[in-house]
Amino acid sequence: MRIPKEIVYRNSTAKITYIDHDLAKKRGILGEYDPNKTTIEIDKDLENNKELLLEIVLHEIMHFVIDKSNQEIRSEERTVDGLARAMTKIFINNKEVVQFIKRCINV
């Protein structure tokens, strides 16, 4: 399944790519956000499991959002509010991500 090539949040862009399943397995990951490279890598083997693929992509996007947020996380409610605002901005500014989610949930 095709995944978004990148995601934009605030003034930052993270590239999203599949990596070979053997490499992902060797690294012990299903997905990984690298803040030094501003990249998200997803195990290629997940493209056959839409639900898990969506979960892992969203998980890694959250790491990206937290990394690029200028606010300190102090409480659960602030965290949830901040993530909800961030995801709203991501969905509005990244139509390819919305289309990816729709493909994953067969809408």
All heavy atoms as an XYZ file, in Angstrom:
881
protein
N       0.845     -1.175      0.000
C       0.000      0.000      0.000
C       0.889      1.237      0.000
O       1.896      1.283      0.687
C      -0.894      0.004      1.240
C      -1.577      1.331      1.436
S      -2.695      1.383      2.822
C      -4.044      0.484      2.116
N       0.470      2.212     -0.749
C       1.220      3.458     -0.829
C       1.034      4.249      0.465
O      -0.077      4.394      0.971
C       0.714      4.270     -2.017
C       1.529      5.487     -2.330
C       1.067      6.133     -3.630
N      -0.373      6.394     -3.637
C      -0.918      7.570     -3.327
N      -0.169      8.582     -3.008
N      -2.222      7.719     -3.363
N       2.158      4.732      1.001
C       2.112      5.567      2.197
C       2.447      7.004      1.790
O       3.044      7.229      0.741
C       3.085      5.075      3.290
C       4.521      4.983      2.757
C       2.628      3.739      3.869
C       5.559      4.591      3.790
N       2.062      7.983      2.612
C       2.437      9.362      2.286
C       3.961      9.484      2.183
O       4.688      8.846      2.944
C       1.906     10.164      3.479
C       0.871      9.301      4.101
C       1.290      7.891      3.847
N       4.444     10.297      1.254
C       5.880     10.468      1.065
C       6.488     11.379      2.121
O       7.667     11.288      2.427
C       6.168     11.044     -0.319
C       5.815     10.098     -1.436
C       6.057     10.728     -2.784
C       5.582      9.754     -3.859
N       5.575     10.384     -5.174
N       5.659     12.254      2.650
C       6.145     13.184      3.664
C       4.983     13.703      4.475
O       3.822     13.566      4.088
C       6.887     14.359      3.028
C       6.045     15.214      2.144
C       6.814     16.342      1.485
O       8.041     16.208      1.287
O       6.188     17.364      1.166
N       5.317     14.301      5.597
C       4.319     14.959      6.419
C       4.879     16.296      6.860
O       6.054     16.394      7.202
C       3.892     14.096      7.614
C       2.789     14.779      8.393
C       5.053     13.769      8.517
C       1.894     13.814      9.094
N       4.041     17.315      6.820
C       4.441     18.663      7.184
C       3.737     19.048      8.471
O       2.528     18.858      8.610
C       4.076     19.667      6.062
C       4.410     21.080      6.471
C       4.755     19.285      4.765
N       4.507     19.584      9.412
C       3.951     20.098     10.662
C       4.760     21.320     11.056
O       5.988     21.254     11.119
C       3.987     19.048     11.762
C       3.460     19.554     13.084
C       2.140     19.946     13.210
C       4.295     19.648     14.183
C       1.653     20.420     14.419
C       3.818     20.113     15.398
C       2.498     20.499     15.513
O       2.012     20.974     16.702
N       4.064     22.409     11.294
C       4.704     23.696     11.549
C       5.652     24.004     10.403
O       5.249     23.984      9.257
C       5.378     23.700     12.909
C       4.371     23.589     14.047
C       4.975     23.832     15.368
N       3.910     23.909     16.370
C       4.126     24.179     17.601
N       5.346     24.412     18.030
N       3.116     24.229     18.456
N       6.897     24.251     10.681
C       7.853     24.573      9.619
C       8.766     23.399      9.303
O       9.855     23.594      8.755
C       8.695     25.796     10.016
C       7.860     27.048     10.124
O       6.931     27.244      9.348
N       8.159     27.882     11.088
N       8.343     22.193      9.628
C       9.186     21.005      9.435
C       8.505     19.990      8.534
O       7.284     19.882      8.515
C       9.495     20.354     10.779
O      10.205     21.242     11.611
N       9.323     19.245      7.830
C       8.844     18.175      6.958
C       9.598     16.901      7.300
O      10.828     16.905      7.381
C       9.086     18.528      5.481
O       8.414     19.753      5.190
C       8.578     17.428      4.565
N       8.862     15.825      7.497
C       9.468     14.512      7.716
C       9.199     13.653      6.491
O       8.063     13.567      6.020
C       8.898     13.838      8.960
N      10.230     13.034      5.956
C      10.095     12.085      4.857
C       9.637     10.751      5.442
O      10.106     10.342      6.500
C      11.416     11.892      4.120
C      11.973     13.160      3.526
C      11.144     13.635      2.364
C      11.749     14.893      1.764
N      10.884     15.530      0.809
N       8.735     10.068      4.732
C       8.231      8.767      5.173
C       8.575      7.739      4.105
O       8.231      7.928      2.934
C       6.707      8.796      5.407
C       6.335      9.926      6.378
C       6.228      7.444      5.928
C       4.836     10.116      6.563
N       9.238      6.665      4.520
C       9.635      5.625      3.573
C       9.444      4.247      4.197
O       9.450      4.090      5.418
C      11.114      5.765      3.155
O      11.934      5.661      4.321
C      11.374      7.076      2.450
N       9.287      3.280      3.309
C       9.339      1.887      3.739
C      10.795      1.463      3.831
O      11.634      1.939      3.061
C       8.656      0.973      2.712
C       7.152      0.895      2.819
C       6.355      1.247      1.742
C       6.537      0.421      3.963
C       4.970      1.150      1.804
C       5.153      0.319      4.042
C       4.380      0.683      2.959
O       3.018      0.579      3.037
N      11.091      0.562      4.755
C      12.399     -0.086      4.782
C      12.189     -1.590      4.684
O      11.121     -2.104      5.020
C      13.221      0.265      6.044
C      12.497     -0.163      7.327
C      13.570      1.737      6.063
C      13.362     -0.061      8.575
N      13.186     -2.272      4.214
C      13.143     -3.719      4.047
C      12.791     -4.403      5.371
O      13.298     -4.017      6.434
C      14.513     -4.190      3.535
C      14.535     -5.682      3.302
O      13.877     -6.126      2.347
O      15.193     -6.381      4.099
N      11.945     -5.418      5.300
C      11.498     -6.125      6.492
C      12.671     -6.717      7.280
O      12.686     -6.653      8.515
C      10.504     -7.235      6.121
C      10.130     -8.099      7.279
N       9.398     -7.625      8.343
C      10.405     -9.397      7.553
C       9.231     -8.594      9.226
N       9.826     -9.679      8.768
N      13.646     -7.269      6.588
C      14.790     -7.864      7.290
C      15.557     -6.808      8.090
O      15.998     -7.070      9.211
C      15.727     -8.573      6.310
C      15.093     -9.831      5.727
O      14.206    -10.420      6.389
O      15.481    -10.223      4.607
N      15.710     -5.617      7.533
C      16.388     -4.530      8.241
C      15.563     -4.082      9.450
O      16.100     -3.868     10.538
C      16.647     -3.352      7.302
C      17.298     -2.115      7.933
C      18.649     -2.456      8.558
C      17.445     -1.016      6.888
N      14.257     -3.960      9.264
C      13.385     -3.571     10.375
C      13.452     -4.612     11.490
O      13.547     -4.260     12.672
C      11.948     -3.404      9.883
N      13.419     -5.868     11.102
C      13.491     -6.957     12.084
C      14.834     -6.923     12.821
O      14.886     -7.074     14.044
C      13.294     -8.298     11.387
C      13.156     -9.465     12.323
C      12.809    -10.727     11.558
C      12.701    -11.892     12.517
N      12.332    -13.128     11.825
N      15.909     -6.709     12.081
C      17.247     -6.638     12.680
C      17.316     -5.490     13.693
O      17.946     -5.626     14.749
C      18.291     -6.434     11.583
C      19.713     -6.360     12.077
C      20.684     -6.196     10.924
C      22.108     -6.066     11.430
N      23.063     -5.889     10.330
N      16.671     -4.367     13.359
C      16.661     -3.215     14.258
C      15.606     -3.337     15.355
O      15.553     -2.512     16.273
C      16.434     -1.939     13.451
C      17.654     -1.611     12.588
C      17.441     -0.556     11.543
N      16.836      0.671     12.011
C      16.390      1.627     11.192
N      16.492      1.485      9.883
N      15.847      2.707     11.674
N      14.740     -4.347     15.255
C      13.710     -4.571     16.264
C      12.613     -3.520     16.244
O      12.092     -3.139     17.283
N      12.235     -3.087     15.032
C      11.227     -2.025     14.909
C      10.139     -2.410     13.909
O      10.359     -3.228     13.029
C      11.849     -0.688     14.459
C      12.462     -0.814     13.044
C      12.877     -0.194     15.468
C      12.794      0.498     12.383
N       8.991     -1.787     14.056
C       7.956     -1.804     13.031
C       7.954     -0.458     12.321
O       7.598     -0.356     11.156
C       6.581     -2.080     13.642
C       6.393     -3.457     14.264
C       5.017     -3.563     14.924
C       6.578     -4.548     13.232
N       8.343      0.558     13.050
C       8.466      1.901     12.518
C       9.383      2.691     13.422
O       9.592      2.329     14.579
N       9.933      3.776     12.857
C      10.852      4.577     13.671
C      10.937      5.996     13.133
O      11.046      6.210     11.928
C      12.232      3.939     13.650
C      13.244      4.635     14.539
C      14.541      3.870     14.612
O      15.221      3.725     13.568
O      14.862      3.399     15.712
N      10.867      6.949     14.056
C      11.084      8.350     13.718
C      12.504      8.703     14.142
O      12.901      8.456     15.281
C      10.084      9.256     14.438
C      10.442     10.722     14.333
C      10.417     11.369     13.103
C      10.830     11.448     15.450
C      10.772     12.702     12.993
C      11.179     12.783     15.353
C      11.152     13.407     14.118
O      11.509     14.722     14.006
N      13.276      9.273     13.227
C      14.638      9.705     13.528
C      14.654     11.236     13.568
O      14.574     11.893     12.527
C      15.610      9.204     12.461
C      17.062      9.550     12.755
O      17.317     10.536     13.491
O      17.940      8.847     12.247
N      14.744     11.816     14.773
C      14.715     13.280     14.879
C      15.942     13.958     14.268
O      15.865     15.114     13.860
C      14.646     13.538     16.388
C      15.174     12.297     17.014
C      14.851     11.173     16.070
N      17.052     13.254     14.162
C      18.257     13.834     13.577
C      18.133     13.991     12.062
O      18.671     14.935     11.488
C      19.488     12.992     13.913
C      19.732     12.957     15.408
O      19.663     13.977     16.080
N      19.984     11.776     15.939
N      17.438     13.063     11.425
C      17.250     13.113      9.975
C      15.865     13.611      9.585
O      15.587     13.834      8.411
C      17.460     11.719      9.371
C      18.860     11.180      9.551
C      18.948      9.780      8.966
C      20.302      9.166      9.184
N      20.346      7.760      8.727
N      14.985     13.729     10.567
C      13.575     14.066     10.359
C      12.960     13.119      9.327
O      12.420     13.520      8.304
C      13.379     15.540      9.946
O      14.233     16.366     10.747
C      11.949     15.988     10.193
N      13.095     11.825      9.622
C      12.543     10.782      8.753
C      11.733      9.795      9.572
O      11.977      9.600     10.764
C      13.669     10.007      8.040
O      14.542      9.426      9.021
C      14.462     10.900      7.100
N      10.775      9.194      8.882
C       9.985      8.109      9.455
C      10.192      6.903      8.552
O      10.021      6.996      7.330
C       8.487      8.471      9.527
C       8.272      9.629     10.514
C       7.652      7.247      9.906
C       6.866     10.187     10.529
N      10.579      5.788      9.150
C      10.758      4.552      8.396
C       9.753      3.521      8.899
O       9.558      3.381     10.099
C      12.183      4.025      8.564
C      13.229      4.959      7.998
C      14.643      4.469      8.207
O      14.936      3.897      9.281
O      15.451      4.660      7.288
N       9.135      2.833      7.958
C       8.092      1.854      8.255
C       8.491      0.512      7.650
O       8.922      0.449      6.488
C       6.731      2.298      7.663
C       6.336      3.701      8.163
C       5.637      1.272      7.951
C       6.081      3.820      9.639
N       8.321     -0.557      8.416
C       8.596     -1.917      7.939
C       7.725     -2.213      6.713
O       6.498     -2.135      6.772
C       8.297     -2.908      9.063
C       8.583     -4.357      8.722
O       8.723     -4.701      7.530
O       8.644     -5.161      9.667
N       8.350     -2.528      5.603
C       7.654     -2.809      4.332
C       6.629     -3.933      4.481
O       5.605     -3.954      3.805
C       8.688     -3.161      3.255
C       8.114     -3.516      1.908
C       7.958     -2.313      1.040
C       7.633     -2.721     -0.376
N       6.624     -1.888     -0.960
N       6.900     -4.863      5.387
C       6.014     -6.008      5.598
C       4.630     -5.580      6.109
O       3.671     -6.324      5.972
C       6.667     -6.982      6.578
C       6.221     -8.413      6.379
O       6.143     -8.856      5.218
O       5.947     -9.098      7.392
N       4.522     -4.381      6.662
C       3.244     -3.922      7.205
C       2.244     -3.517      6.132
O       1.063     -3.367      6.420
C       3.468     -2.725      8.144
C       4.232     -3.002      9.429
C       4.342     -1.736     10.254
C       3.588     -4.111     10.227
N       2.707     -3.348      4.888
C       1.777     -2.891      3.858
C       0.655     -3.890      3.592
O      -0.349     -3.547      2.987
C       2.506     -2.514      2.574
C       3.106     -3.632      1.810
C       3.825     -3.125      0.550
O       3.529     -2.018      0.067
O       4.681     -3.855      0.068
N       0.778     -5.099      4.096
C      -0.268     -6.113      3.934
C      -1.259     -6.134      5.094
O      -2.198     -6.913      5.092
C       0.366     -7.501      3.773
C       1.244     -7.569      2.541
O       0.872     -7.051      1.487
N       2.392     -8.176      2.661
N      -1.019     -5.307      6.117
C      -1.891     -5.254      7.286
C      -2.303     -3.791      7.502
O      -1.634     -3.050      8.211
C      -1.146     -5.804      8.509
C      -2.009     -5.865      9.752
O      -2.989     -5.140      9.889
N      -1.624     -6.718     10.687
N      -3.394     -3.379      6.871
C      -3.792     -1.974      6.864
C      -3.970     -1.386      8.262
O      -3.557     -0.262      8.527
C      -5.083     -1.793      6.072
C      -4.947     -2.002      4.597
C      -6.274     -1.811      3.909
C      -6.181     -2.081      2.429
N      -7.484     -1.885      1.787
N      -4.595     -2.140      9.147
C      -4.851     -1.614     10.489
C      -3.544     -1.368     11.246
O      -3.345     -0.302     11.833
C      -5.749     -2.566     11.276
C      -6.141     -2.017     12.632
C      -7.143     -2.885     13.367
O      -7.837     -3.701     12.720
O      -7.225     -2.742     14.594
N      -2.648     -2.334     11.224
C      -1.376     -2.173     11.918
C      -0.521     -1.103     11.236
O       0.145     -0.317     11.907
C      -0.621     -3.503     11.994
C       0.683     -3.484     12.791
C       0.463     -2.996     14.229
C       1.314     -4.880     12.793
N      -0.556     -1.056      9.910
C       0.185     -0.027      9.176
C      -0.285      1.363      9.598
O       0.538      2.236      9.902
C      -0.002     -0.212      7.664
C       0.629      0.848      6.768
C       2.138      0.878      6.932
C       0.249      0.586      5.309
N      -1.589      1.573      9.643
C      -2.139      2.859     10.061
C      -1.693      3.185     11.490
O      -1.254      4.302     11.775
C      -3.665      2.842      9.960
C      -4.393      4.098     10.441
C      -3.934      5.336      9.680
C      -5.893      3.891     10.322
N      -1.784      2.222     12.382
C      -1.385      2.432     13.776
C       0.083      2.860     13.884
O       0.410      3.816     14.586
C      -1.613      1.153     14.576
C      -1.195      1.268     16.030
C      -1.372     -0.032     16.793
O      -2.210     -0.873     16.405
O      -0.656     -0.203     17.789
N       0.952      2.168     13.163
C       2.379      2.464     13.248
C       2.699      3.816     12.610
O       3.479      4.600     13.159
C       3.218      1.334     12.611
C       2.998      0.007     13.358
C       4.698      1.691     12.567
C       3.323      0.035     14.844
N       2.096      4.122     11.462
C       2.336      5.424     10.829
C       1.878      6.551     11.756
O       2.606      7.523     11.978
C       1.664      5.518      9.440
C       1.673      6.950      8.921
C       2.355      4.583      8.455
N       0.681      6.434     12.333
C       0.191      7.462     13.251
C       1.080      7.567     14.491
O       1.361      8.670     14.976
C      -1.258      7.198     13.640
C      -2.285      7.392     12.524
C      -3.679      7.001     13.008
C      -2.276      8.804     11.994
N       1.553      6.439     14.997
C       2.455      6.418     16.150
C       3.721      7.223     15.847
O       4.146      8.069     16.644
C       2.804      4.963     16.493
C       3.791      4.825     17.598
N       3.413      4.541     18.886
C       5.144      4.927     17.605
C       4.498      4.482     19.651
N       5.570      4.707     18.887
N       4.304      6.974     14.690
C       5.542      7.676     14.322
C       5.280      9.153     14.038
O       6.119     10.003     14.360
C       6.226      6.990     13.139
C       6.630      5.545     13.403
C       7.431      5.314     14.680
O       8.191      6.221     15.090
O       7.289      4.241     15.273
N       4.117      9.471     13.486
C       3.758     10.874     13.294
C       3.686     11.588     14.642
O       4.118     12.736     14.776
C       2.441     11.011     12.501
C       2.661     10.621     11.034
C       1.881     12.432     12.609
C       1.383     10.533     10.207
N       3.166     10.907     15.661
C       3.104     11.503     17.006
C       4.504     11.821     17.532
O       4.721     12.866     18.150
C       2.394     10.577     17.990
C       0.940     10.400     17.736
S       0.080     11.957     17.918
C      -1.192     11.688     16.737
N       5.466     10.939     17.279
C       6.847     11.227     17.689
C       7.349     12.493     16.994
O       7.986     13.349     17.611
C       7.783     10.061     17.351
C       7.691      8.916     18.287
N       8.053      8.998     19.615
C       7.289      7.639     18.085
C       7.871      7.832     20.187
N       7.402      6.984     19.286
N       7.045     12.611     15.711
C       7.428     13.793     14.929
C       6.784     15.049     15.511
O       7.452     16.070     15.714
C       7.026     13.573     13.461
C       7.139     14.764     12.562
C       8.363     15.386     12.343
C       6.025     15.251     11.903
C       8.468     16.487     11.480
C       6.120     16.343     11.049
C       7.344     16.966     10.844
N       5.488     14.986     15.804
C       4.762     16.125     16.360
C       5.365     16.546     17.692
O       5.622     17.742     17.924
C       3.260     15.797     16.518
C       2.556     16.809     17.404
C       2.591     15.704     15.152
N       5.603     15.596     18.564
C       6.168     15.925     19.874
C       7.558     16.528     19.714
O       7.905     17.515     20.366
C       6.188     14.683     20.784
C       4.747     14.341     21.206
C       7.061     14.916     22.018
C       4.595     13.030     21.914
N       8.360     15.966     18.805
C       9.706     16.490     18.573
C       9.666     17.938     18.087
O      10.496     18.759     18.475
C      10.436     15.613     17.547
C      11.836     16.096     17.243
O      12.602     16.369     18.187
O      12.176     16.202     16.045
N       8.706     18.261     17.250
C       8.642     19.597     16.644
C       7.770     20.575     17.421
O       7.652     21.734     17.044
C       8.156     19.510     15.191
C       9.085     18.708     14.306
C      10.513     19.232     14.367
C      11.464     18.381     13.564
N      12.862     18.778     13.753
N       7.178     20.123     18.518
C       6.360     21.011     19.341
C       7.259     21.798     20.282
O       8.227     21.274     20.818
C       5.337     20.214     20.155
O       4.398     19.618     19.292
N       6.918     23.042     20.473
C       7.716     23.904     21.335
C       7.220     23.926     22.770
O       7.715     24.690     23.576
C       7.717     25.336     20.777
C       8.413     25.404     19.438
O       9.334     24.659     19.174
N       7.957     26.306     18.589
N       6.267     23.105     23.069
C       5.722     23.131     24.420
C       6.190     21.919     25.210
O       6.383     20.840     24.678
C       4.194     23.180     24.392
C       3.573     21.979     23.704
C       2.086     22.159     23.470
O       1.587     23.259     23.546
N       1.396     21.098     23.204
N       6.366     22.137     26.487
C       6.759     21.052     27.380
C       5.501     20.280     27.764
O       4.453     20.864     28.035
C       7.410     21.648     28.631
C       8.085     20.632     29.503
C       8.821     21.307     30.653
O       9.447     22.345     30.423
O       8.728     20.782     31.755
N       5.588     18.964     27.762
C       4.434     18.135     28.127
C       4.412     18.014     29.655
O       5.334     17.506     30.256
C       4.524     16.754     27.457
C       4.496     16.929     25.950
C       3.407     15.849     27.938
C       4.780     15.675     25.178
N       3.317     18.504     30.261
C       3.242     18.544     31.727
C       2.126     17.675     32.297
O       2.212     17.254     33.442
C       3.036     19.968     32.208
C       4.186     20.866     31.847
C       3.873     22.290     32.233
N       4.833     23.178     31.615
C       5.674     23.924     32.278
N       5.694     23.887     33.571
N       6.508     24.705     31.639
N       1.078     17.455     31.533
C      -0.040     16.678     32.060
C      -0.716     15.933     30.924
O      -0.566     16.279     29.762
C      -1.056     17.586     32.746
O      -1.762     18.336     31.774
N      -1.477     14.930     31.299
C      -2.187     14.142     30.290
C      -3.134     15.020     29.483
O      -3.184     14.925     28.259
C      -2.961     13.014     30.956
C      -3.712     12.152     29.980
C      -4.457     11.004     30.633
O      -4.137     10.651     31.781
O      -5.360     10.460     29.980
N      -3.876     15.895     30.153
C      -4.852     16.726     29.444
C      -4.162     17.682     28.465
O      -4.607     17.837     27.337
C      -5.700     17.516     30.451
C      -7.001     18.018     29.875
C      -7.908     16.919     29.345
O      -7.922     15.804     29.886
O      -8.602     17.176     28.345
N      -3.065     18.291     28.865
C      -2.317     19.166     27.959
C      -1.752     18.374     26.789
O      -1.741     18.849     25.662
C      -1.176     19.863     28.702
C      -1.629     21.089     29.445
C      -0.461     21.835     30.011
N       0.219     22.572     28.946
C       1.297     23.290     29.149
N       1.826     23.365     30.339
N       1.850     23.937     28.148
N      -1.284     17.173     27.073
C      -0.741     16.327     26.006
C      -1.816     15.988     24.988
O      -1.626     16.135     23.785
C      -0.143     15.032     26.589
O       0.889     15.377     27.507
C       0.412     14.137     25.502
N      -2.968     15.543     25.484
C      -4.069     15.177     24.597
C      -4.549     16.394     23.808
O      -4.766     16.306     22.592
C      -5.225     14.537     25.404
C      -6.457     14.347     24.546
C      -4.772     13.205     25.983
N      -4.694     17.536     24.461
C      -5.104     18.752     23.760
C      -4.102     19.125     22.675
O      -4.480     19.438     21.545
C      -5.243     19.928     24.735
C      -6.492     19.857     25.585
O      -7.394     19.062     25.262
O      -6.562     20.612     26.571
N      -2.830     19.099     23.018
C      -1.786     19.450     22.055
C      -1.749     18.503     20.875
O      -1.620     18.934     19.718
N      -1.870     17.220     21.139
C      -1.859     16.239     20.056
C      -3.104     16.369     19.184
O      -3.021     16.230     17.959
C      -1.722     14.817     20.605
C      -0.342     14.480     21.164
C      -0.349     13.114     21.838
C       0.717     14.520     20.082
N      -4.253     16.643     19.797
C      -5.481     16.828     19.009
C      -5.343     18.040     18.081
O      -5.701     17.976     16.898
C      -6.687     16.993     19.931
N      -4.807     19.148     18.598
C      -4.582     20.329     17.759
C      -3.597     20.025     16.647
O      -3.794     20.396     15.493
C      -4.075     21.500     18.608
C      -5.158     22.262     19.326
C      -4.647     23.549     19.940
N      -3.547     23.343     20.872
C      -3.693     23.012     22.156
N      -4.892     22.861     22.657
N      -2.646     22.852     22.924
N      -2.517     19.320     17.004
C      -1.491     18.988     16.009
C      -2.061     18.085     14.921
O      -1.817     18.300     13.731
C      -0.297     18.310     16.681
N      -2.822     17.069     15.295
C      -3.377     16.152     14.301
C      -4.386     16.870     13.408
O      -4.453     16.596     12.213
C      -4.014     14.928     14.963
C      -2.992     14.006     15.626
S      -1.612     13.520     14.556
C      -2.442     12.558     13.313
N      -5.151     17.796     13.972
C      -6.075     18.579     13.151
C      -5.305     19.358     12.091
O      -5.660     19.339     10.908
C      -6.897     19.541     14.036
O      -7.666     18.760     14.950
C      -7.814     20.415     13.202
N      -4.212     20.003     12.498
C      -3.385     20.747     11.542
C      -2.776     19.813     10.503
O      -2.719     20.135      9.319
C      -2.282     21.507     12.279
C      -2.801     22.677     13.066
C      -1.679     23.365     13.820
C      -2.236     24.478     14.683
N      -1.204     25.107     15.507
N      -2.327     18.651     10.947
C      -1.734     17.686     10.013
C      -2.768     17.240      8.990
O      -2.495     17.203      7.792
C      -1.124     16.495     10.774
C       0.205     16.940     11.397
C      -0.932     15.285      9.860
C       0.829     15.952     12.329
N      -3.977     16.907      9.419
C      -5.008     16.460      8.486
C      -5.392     17.560      7.503
O      -5.615     17.298      6.323
C      -6.247     15.957      9.228
C      -6.013     14.719     10.043
C      -6.740     14.483     11.193
C      -5.049     13.781      9.685
C      -6.533     13.333     11.950
C      -4.832     12.632     10.434
C      -5.580     12.417     11.569
N      -5.457     18.795      7.972
C      -5.820     19.913      7.098
C      -4.712     20.200      6.087
O      -4.989     20.472      4.923
C      -6.141     21.168      7.943
C      -7.474     20.953      8.677
C      -6.184     22.430      7.076
C      -7.776     22.002      9.735
N      -3.467     20.108      6.508
C      -2.334     20.493      5.660
C      -1.682     19.343      4.902
O      -0.735     19.576      4.149
C      -1.275     21.214      6.492
C      -1.794     22.520      7.043
O      -2.421     23.287      6.329
N      -1.559     22.772      8.308
N      -2.141     18.131      5.092
C      -1.523     16.961      4.459
C      -2.618     16.040      3.911
O      -2.919     14.999      4.488
C      -0.647     16.203      5.461
C       0.524     17.018      5.939
O       1.570     17.024      5.317
N       0.351     17.728      7.048
N      -3.204     16.432      2.795
C      -4.311     15.663      2.212
C      -3.911     14.226      1.890
O      -4.728     13.316      1.953
C      -4.830     16.348      0.942
C      -5.302     17.767      1.161
C      -6.432     17.853      2.149
C      -6.910     19.286      2.270
N      -7.623     19.583      3.462
N      -2.630     14.010      1.553
C      -2.180     12.652      1.250
C      -2.286     11.747      2.478
O      -2.580     10.561      2.364
C      -0.734     12.682      0.731
C      -0.284     11.348      0.187
C       1.121     11.366     -0.369
O       1.783     12.416     -0.358
O       1.546     10.294     -0.819
N      -2.083     12.307      3.662
C      -2.228     11.534      4.896
C      -3.690     11.132      5.086
O      -3.993      9.988      5.442
C      -1.700     12.318      6.113
C      -2.010     11.596      7.414
C      -0.197     12.553      5.980
N      -4.602     12.054      4.830
C      -6.033     11.757      4.951
C      -6.425     10.658      3.959
O      -7.146      9.716      4.318
C      -6.881     13.033      4.748
C      -8.361     12.701      4.719
C      -6.567     14.056      5.831
N      -5.936     10.745      2.734
C      -6.234      9.710      1.737
C      -5.659      8.358      2.158
O      -6.294      7.316      1.963
C      -5.683     10.128      0.365
C      -6.400     11.324     -0.239
C      -7.901     11.108     -0.364
O      -8.355     10.055     -0.784
N      -8.665     12.111      0.019
N      -4.470      8.370      2.741
C      -3.856      7.139      3.248
C      -4.742      6.508      4.328
O      -5.002      5.309      4.317
C      -2.450      7.446      3.793
C      -1.860      6.356      4.623
C      -1.418      5.177      4.043
C      -1.728      6.504      5.989
C      -0.864      4.170      4.807
C      -1.184      5.509      6.767
C      -0.745      4.333      6.172
N      -5.228      7.320      5.261
C      -6.100      6.812      6.328
C      -7.364      6.213      5.726
O      -7.795      5.121      6.110
C      -6.430      7.919      7.345
C      -5.162      8.300      8.124
C      -7.544      7.484      8.291
C      -5.303      9.561      8.954
N      -7.947      6.892      4.761
C      -9.150      6.370      4.110
C      -8.878      5.029      3.443
O      -9.703      4.118      3.513
C      -9.680      7.363      3.077
C     -10.336      8.574      3.692
C     -10.849      9.519      2.613
C     -11.556     10.695      3.195
N     -12.063     11.608      2.152
N      -7.718      4.903      2.788
C      -7.378      3.623      2.154
C      -7.231      2.524      3.204
O      -7.648      1.382      2.986
C      -6.097      3.740      1.341
C      -6.246      4.513      0.036
C      -5.041      4.370     -0.891
N      -3.781      4.698     -0.291
C      -3.253      5.933     -0.224
N      -3.919      6.959     -0.713
N      -2.073      6.123      0.332
N      -6.674      2.862      4.341
C      -6.461      1.866      5.402
C      -7.773      1.385      6.016
O      -7.890      0.239      6.424
C      -5.565      2.427      6.493
S      -3.830      2.526      6.041
N      -8.749      2.284      6.073
C     -10.024      1.899      6.698
C     -11.110      1.623      5.666
O     -12.274      1.469      6.004
C     -10.492      2.942      7.727
C     -10.722      4.305      7.083
C      -9.508      3.049      8.872
C     -11.312      5.351      8.030
N     -10.697      1.546      4.394
C     -11.582      1.181      3.295
C     -12.796      2.092      3.167
O     -13.915      1.633      2.993
C     -12.051     -0.273      3.435
C     -10.905     -1.236      3.331
O      -9.992     -1.044      2.530
N     -10.934     -2.264      4.159
N     -12.586      3.392      3.274
C     -13.688      4.363      3.099
C     -13.703      4.828      1.659
O     -12.732      5.071      1.049
C     -13.499      5.559      4.051
C     -14.507      6.645      3.755
C     -13.633      5.089      5.478
